[in-house]
Amino acid sequence: MDNVRLILFLALAAVSFLIYEAWMQDYGRPQSPQVAMTESAGALPGEAGSAPADVPSVAVTPDAATPGVMGAEMRAAGAAPVVVETDVLRLEISPQGGSISSAWLLDYAVVPERPEDKFRLMKPVPPNMFIAQSGLLGQQAGALPTHEARFTAEQSEYRLEDGQDQLQVVLRWQGENGIAVERVYTFERGSYVIDTAQRVTNTTDAALVAREYNQLQRTDFYDPNEPSFVHTFTGGVYYSPEEKYKKVSFDDMRDDKLDRSVTDGWIAMIQHYFMAAWIPPRQVQETFYTKVVGDSRYIIGKYSPAVSIPAGATHSFDNRLFVGPKLQDDLAAIAPGLELAVDYGWLTVIAQPIFWVLEKIHALVGNWGWAIIVLTILIKLAFFKLSETSYRSMANMRKLTPRLQAIKDRYGDDKQRLNQAMMELYKTEKINPLGGCLPILVQIPVFISLYWVLLESVEMRHAPFILWLDNLSAPDPYYVLPLIMGVSMFVQQKLNPPPPDPMQAKIMMALPFVFTVFFAFFPAGLVLYWTVNNIISIAQQWHITRQIEQGAGTAKQKR
């Protein structure tokens, strides 16, 4: 394979791999928004360490058109959700089960054009149904409240006021058997972590055996504002110190139920930029499970070991629930491995340092677009010597183009003699025909890692740059940047030695057009990186080519 053909192969392979990997991230089946929200109570999870049986499915109040606003009849019946608002979250807690049925992230808009329209991560009905549920399980059915039981609250609305750092919401359930349960949610200012507790008071005359379960339930995710070529993983994930970060796609949930006993781990449902995760207390072995309800609702959950609560005693099952954006620094401080939910794929070991550098640059320049440009320059400097070797090899190959064409004309279709003559020419001129490609091959993992950094980092969601580029996470609305990238690729192509084969030459001529079409649908941040990279490469390649040509001219004059 000659130099030009290998460069063509590597470039196409890199972009094709990125597109393929992006599509393969989306493991879920097409959603079925018409699926009815029927309940199907079944057997409850068994003893700790055993595979869980069916947990009761969702039973929550359908949301209204306006968040927190429902009909008077429903409010009178106690069916209206409890509305909770902090400085970063707005939640609706359903009285039925005390489930978190809706969540809006107040620092994130659906689209940058309407900042008042806040992003909704959780909702109780399809499409994009996503809820967080908790419950208690006892030896007798109905002795403890599951997420289908009816809770009451003292207020219908709770708000974290100015100057207030903590807000506590308490929901209560009273059983006919004398058992009382308080579901307590504690919110902190500036935090997406919710401390949860289920306090069980045993007022009976006998000991009570109970266990807690927490689960996340959702349908497949669809975002009409997502760029066409951007498909990231939506599904369940869990972390354990032994297995580390593991994905559980919706297909996996359908094919094989998860059953893991884990200490110091967590479970989550993730999507592009955002997630919800149940984080159990440390040093407690819990069982992680999955199940599928119908054909469109997927559950990942956990349940605790059985606890004996003596007569007259109270026991609290404590957990933390994270509902929010996948901000890496914040996630790393919440729980071990939680930052891995920012899914950089198989090149995480390279991608994480790249993001760290990008974040530090942003702290200095204050703009993610300029941070990408500075990072691109730093990457080019890091690979300067490799690139120089590549460009010198291509410049030397460019000088040999007339002689290579003469050899091709001389030997025609005699491939064996043609290759032999070409190898002799390379040996005589001391040129490595692969010298221009191997440095590019080394840089491909870095490029792919940077691709995922720019794609996965919520820090760059809706980030403005300059002029018309007001959202680096969306495609350029006027296609100006992809066109500039295509032109830069065409110029760079002209600096390379032309292929001797006419078919290769036609393919090379079409390559800038093909890439321009691809990149028209890519987020502007990615296109910005590739464009700047091309422009710097053009300058470096032109300078090296000029040096070699001037050196060759000087040597010729001396002779």
Buried (B, 14 or more C-beta within 10 A) or exposed (E): EBBBBBBBEBBBEBBEEBBEBBEEBBBBBEBBBEBEBEEEEEEBBBEBEEEBEBBBBBBBBEBBEEBBEBEEEBEEEEBBBBBBBBBBBBBBBBBBBBBBBBBBBEEBBBEBEEEEEBBBBBBBBBBBBBBBBBBBBBEEEEBBBBBBBBBEBEEBEBBBEEEEEEBEBBBBBBBEBEBBBBBBBBBBBEBBBBBBBBBBBBBBEEEBBBBBBBBBBBBBBBBEEBBEBBBBBBBBBBBBEEEEBBBBBBBBBBEEBBEBBBEBBBBBBBBBBBBBBBBBEEEBBBBBBBBBBBEBBBBBBBBBBBEEBEEEEEBEBBBBBBBBBBBBEBBBEBBBBBBBBBBBBEBBEBBBEBBEBBBEBBEEEEBBBBBBBBBBBBBBEEBEEBBBBBBBBBBBBBBBEEEBEEBBEEBEEEEEEBEEBBEEBBEEEEBBBBBBBBBBBEBBBBBBBBBBBBBBBBBBBBBEBEEEBBBBBBBBEEBBBBBBBBBBBBBBBEBBBBBBBEEBEEBBEEBBEBBBEBBBBBBBBBBBBBBBBBBBBBEBBBEBBEEBEEEEEEEEEEE
